[in-house]
Amino acid sequence: MFPLVPLQFSGEFLQYAIVFFVLAILAALVGARGIAGITMEIARLFVLLFIVLAVISLLL
């Protein structure tokens, strides 16, 4: 039916994490602490997803 294609991993989650980290820093500098905290949590989540997917792609 469908050809078996190995799981391919790209670093998009890491790029998104860097973008959200920069947004968090800018929000903190402006004084929007709530937005800075939320964007930092999103960046942390993307870094964790990146690590999990990187480990999975190395194992497969």
N, C-alpha and C positions, 0 to 999 in steps of 0.2 A: 504494500500500500504506500506508505510514506518512507522515504529513505531515512536511515538513522543518521542524524547529524549530531556530532558531539556538542555538548554544552559549551558555548563560547561566552567568555566573560569580557566585558568592556569596563573601563574605569569611569563610567558615567556617574555612578553613585559618589565616587570620590570628588569628581568635578562639582556636582551639586552640593556636596558637603562644604567644599571650599567657598562656593558662592554664598551659601547660607552663613558660614562663619564670618565672611567679610561683611555681610549685611548686619550680623549681630554686633560686630565691632562698630560699624557706622551708627547703628541705632543707639548703642551705649554712649558713643561720643556726643550724640545729639541730645541724649537724656531720656530716650524712650526705653525705660528699663523693662517694661512688660514685653515689648516687641523684641528686644534684645534677648530676653530669656527664652521666648518661644522659638526664635530663629536658631538659637544655640542648641536647643533640644532637637530641632529638626536636623541640624548639622550632625549632632551626635548620633542620631538614628541612622543617617546616611552612612556615616563612617562604620557603624556596626554592621549594616547591611553589606557594605563593601568588603569588610573583613570576612563575614560569613560566606558570601558568594566567592570570594577569592580562594578560601580554603576548600570549598566544595568543588570549584573548577580545577584546583590542583589535584584533588583526590580522584576525580573522574577522568 
